[in-house]
Amino acid sequence: MLLIELKLNMMYLKYFKDFIILAIIVLSLISMKKNQTEIDNLRMQVANLKNNLYQTNEVIGNMQSHLAESK
């Protein structure tokens, strides 16, 4: 009787361990998806900043050329 209870407890522990491992994997995948989304957002922001910097440099170049012409 005691042996049957021990085997039953061991089976429950194995299932519990498998459930915990599965939960950790699922949570890790969710976290990875959130991180990937954040990385994509940051890449888009970097591209926008590059475009803004290019446009700012264009405006400054035009202002400097107009300033040089007016002297």
PyMOL commands that place a pseudoatom at each C-alpha (Angstrom):
pseudoatom trace, name=CA, resn=MET, resi=1, chain=A, elem=C, hetatm=0, pos=[0.000, 0.000, 0.000]
pseudoatom trace, name=CA, resn=LEU, resi=2, chain=A, elem=C, hetatm=0, pos=[2.808, 2.369, 0.944]
pseudoatom trace, name=CA, resn=LEU, resi=3, chain=A, elem=C, hetatm=0, pos=[4.652, 1.496, -2.255]
pseudoatom trace, name=CA, resn=ILE, resi=4, chain=A, elem=C, hetatm=0, pos=[1.602, 2.369, -4.362]
pseudoatom trace, name=CA, resn=GLU, resi=5, chain=A, elem=C, hetatm=0, pos=[1.244, 5.732, -2.595]
pseudoatom trace, name=CA, resn=LEU, resi=6, chain=A, elem=C, hetatm=0, pos=[4.942, 6.438, -3.107]
pseudoatom trace, name=CA, resn=LYS, resi=7, chain=A, elem=C, hetatm=0, pos=[4.697, 5.628, -6.831]
pseudoatom trace, name=CA, resn=LEU, resi=8, chain=A, elem=C, hetatm=0, pos=[1.597, 7.803, -7.109]
pseudoatom trace, name=CA, resn=ASN, resi=9, chain=A, elem=C, hetatm=0, pos=[3.388, 10.703, -5.390]
pseudoatom trace, name=CA, resn=MET, resi=10, chain=A, elem=C, hetatm=0, pos=[6.394, 10.269, -7.679]
pseudoatom trace, name=CA, resn=MET, resi=11, chain=A, elem=C, hetatm=0, pos=[4.091, 10.367, -10.706]
pseudoatom trace, name=CA, resn=TYR, resi=12, chain=A, elem=C, hetatm=0, pos=[2.479, 13.590, -9.456]
pseudoatom trace, name=CA, resn=LEU, resi=13, chain=A, elem=C, hetatm=0, pos=[5.919, 15.119, -8.875]
pseudoatom trace, name=CA, resn=LYS, resi=14, chain=A, elem=C, hetatm=0, pos=[6.966, 14.195, -12.413]
pseudoatom trace, name=CA, resn=TYR, resi=15, chain=A, elem=C, hetatm=0, pos=[3.839, 15.807, -13.876]
pseudoatom trace, name=CA, resn=PHE, resi=16, chain=A, elem=C, hetatm=0, pos=[4.329, 18.876, -11.681]
pseudoatom trace, name=CA, resn=LYS, resi=17, chain=A, elem=C, hetatm=0, pos=[7.948, 19.176, -12.842]
pseudoatom trace, name=CA, resn=ASP, resi=18, chain=A, elem=C, hetatm=0, pos=[6.872, 18.856, -16.493]
pseudoatom trace, name=CA, resn=PHE, resi=19, chain=A, elem=C, hetatm=0, pos=[4.184, 21.507, -15.961]
pseudoatom trace, name=CA, resn=ILE, resi=20, chain=A, elem=C, hetatm=0, pos=[6.703, 23.904, -14.400]
pseudoatom trace, name=CA, resn=ILE, resi=21, chain=A, elem=C, hetatm=0, pos=[9.129, 23.389, -17.290]
pseudoatom trace, name=CA, resn=LEU, resi=22, chain=A, elem=C, hetatm=0, pos=[6.333, 23.972, -19.805]
pseudoatom trace, name=CA, resn=ALA, resi=23, chain=A, elem=C, hetatm=0, pos=[5.236, 27.145, -17.987]
pseudoatom trace, name=CA, resn=ILE, resi=24, chain=A, elem=C, hetatm=0, pos=[8.824, 28.454, -18.004]
pseudoatom trace, name=CA, resn=ILE, resi=25, chain=A, elem=C, hetatm=0, pos=[9.114, 27.784, -21.738]
pseudoatom trace, name=CA, resn=VAL, resi=26, chain=A, elem=C, hetatm=0, pos=[5.825, 29.554, -22.477]
pseudoatom trace, name=CA, resn=LEU, resi=27, chain=A, elem=C, hetatm=0, pos=[6.777, 32.568, -20.352]
pseudoatom trace, name=CA, resn=SER, resi=28, chain=A, elem=C, hetatm=0, pos=[10.176, 32.720, -22.053]
pseudoatom trace, name=CA, resn=LEU, resi=29, chain=A, elem=C, hetatm=0, pos=[8.566, 32.678, -25.494]
pseudoatom trace, name=CA, resn=ILE, resi=30, chain=A, elem=C, hetatm=0, pos=[6.188, 35.485, -24.501]
pseudoatom trace, name=CA, resn=SER, resi=31, chain=A, elem=C, hetatm=0, pos=[9.112, 37.511, -23.182]
pseudoatom trace, name=CA, resn=MET, resi=32, chain=A, elem=C, hetatm=0, pos=[11.101, 36.894, -26.373]
pseudoatom trace, name=CA, resn=LYS, resi=33, chain=A, elem=C, hetatm=0, pos=[8.174, 38.088, -28.505]
pseudoatom trace, name=CA, resn=LYS, resi=34, chain=A, elem=C, hetatm=0, pos=[7.886, 41.287, -26.441]
pseudoatom trace, name=CA, resn=ASN, resi=35, chain=A, elem=C, hetatm=0, pos=[11.625, 41.858, -26.754]
pseudoatom trace, name=CA, resn=GLN, resi=36, chain=A, elem=C, hetatm=0, pos=[11.487, 41.326, -30.530]
pseudoatom trace, name=CA, resn=THR, resi=37, chain=A, elem=C, hetatm=0, pos=[8.665, 43.854, -30.818]
pseudoatom trace, name=CA, resn=GLU, resi=38, chain=A, elem=C, hetatm=0, pos=[10.646, 46.382, -28.769]
pseudoatom trace, name=CA, resn=ILE, resi=39, chain=A, elem=C, hetatm=0, pos=[13.745, 45.798, -30.925]
pseudoatom trace, name=CA, resn=ASP, resi=40, chain=A, elem=C, hetatm=0, pos=[11.681, 46.400, -34.078]
pseudoatom trace, name=CA, resn=ASN, resi=41, chain=A, elem=C, hetatm=0, pos=[10.328, 49.644, -32.594]
pseudoatom trace, name=CA, resn=LEU, resi=42, chain=A, elem=C, hetatm=0, pos=[13.853, 50.787, -31.713]
pseudoatom trace, name=CA, resn=ARG, resi=43, chain=A, elem=C, hetatm=0, pos=[15.068, 50.007, -35.243]
pseudoatom trace, name=CA, resn=MET, resi=44, chain=A, elem=C, hetatm=0, pos=[12.253, 52.104, -36.669]
pseudoatom trace, name=CA, resn=GLN, resi=45, chain=A, elem=C, hetatm=0, pos=[13.131, 54.969, -34.309]
pseudoatom trace, name=CA, resn=VAL, resi=46, chain=A, elem=C, hetatm=0, pos=[16.785, 54.786, -35.356]
pseudoatom trace, name=CA, resn=ALA, resi=47, chain=A, elem=C, hetatm=0, pos=[15.786, 54.957, -39.026]
pseudoatom trace, name=CA, resn=ASN, resi=48, chain=A, elem=C, hetatm=0, pos=[13.574, 57.992, -38.307]
pseudoatom trace, name=CA, resn=LEU, resi=49, chain=A, elem=C, hetatm=0, pos=[16.390, 59.684, -36.384]
pseudoatom trace, name=CA, resn=LYS, resi=50, chain=A, elem=C, hetatm=0, pos=[18.771, 59.117, -39.300]
pseudoatom trace, name=CA, resn=ASN, resi=51, chain=A, elem=C, hetatm=0, pos=[16.266, 60.691, -41.688]
pseudoatom trace, name=CA, resn=ASN, resi=52, chain=A, elem=C, hetatm=0, pos=[15.739, 63.636, -39.335]
pseudoatom trace, name=CA, resn=LEU, resi=53, chain=A, elem=C, hetatm=0, pos=[19.493, 64.138, -39.012]
pseudoatom trace, name=CA, resn=TYR, resi=54, chain=A, elem=C, hetatm=0, pos=[19.912, 64.056, -42.783]
pseudoatom trace, name=CA, resn=GLN, resi=55, chain=A, elem=C, hetatm=0, pos=[17.144, 66.632, -43.227]
pseudoatom trace, name=CA, resn=THR, resi=56, chain=A, elem=C, hetatm=0, pos=[18.641, 68.832, -40.499]
pseudoatom trace, name=CA, resn=ASN, resi=57, chain=A, elem=C, hetatm=0, pos=[22.030, 68.683, -42.193]
pseudoatom trace, name=CA, resn=GLU, resi=58, chain=A, elem=C, hetatm=0, pos=[20.392, 69.629, -45.499]
pseudoatom trace, name=CA, resn=VAL, resi=59, chain=A, elem=C, hetatm=0, pos=[18.735, 72.676, -43.914]
pseudoatom trace, name=CA, resn=ILE, resi=60, chain=A, elem=C, hetatm=0, pos=[21.960, 73.755, -42.209]
pseudoatom trace, name=CA, resn=GLY, resi=61, chain=A, elem=C, hetatm=0, pos=[23.857, 73.374, -45.489]
pseudoatom trace, name=CA, resn=ASN, resi=62, chain=A, elem=C, hetatm=0, pos=[21.292, 75.531, -47.284]
pseudoatom trace, name=CA, resn=MET, resi=63, chain=A, elem=C, hetatm=0, pos=[21.424, 78.160, -44.532]
pseudoatom trace, name=CA, resn=GLN, resi=64, chain=A, elem=C, hetatm=0, pos=[25.224, 78.260, -44.673]
pseudoatom trace, name=CA, resn=SER, resi=65, chain=A, elem=C, hetatm=0, pos=[25.232, 78.611, -48.452]
pseudoatom trace, name=CA, resn=HIS, resi=66, chain=A, elem=C, hetatm=0, pos=[22.676, 81.448, -48.284]
pseudoatom trace, name=CA, resn=LEU, resi=67, chain=A, elem=C, hetatm=0, pos=[24.741, 83.114, -45.561]
pseudoatom trace, name=CA, resn=ALA, resi=68, chain=A, elem=C, hetatm=0, pos=[27.895, 82.807, -47.688]
pseudoatom trace, name=CA, resn=GLU, resi=69, chain=A, elem=C, hetatm=0, pos=[26.104, 84.250, -50.720]
pseudoatom trace, name=CA, resn=SER, resi=70, chain=A, elem=C, hetatm=0, pos=[24.793, 87.223, -48.762]
pseudoatom trace, name=CA, resn=LYS, resi=71, chain=A, elem=C, hetatm=0, pos=[28.254, 88.268, -47.555]
for i in range(1, 71): cmd.bond("trace and resi %d" % i, "trace and resi %d" % (i + 1))
show_as sticks, trace
zoom trace
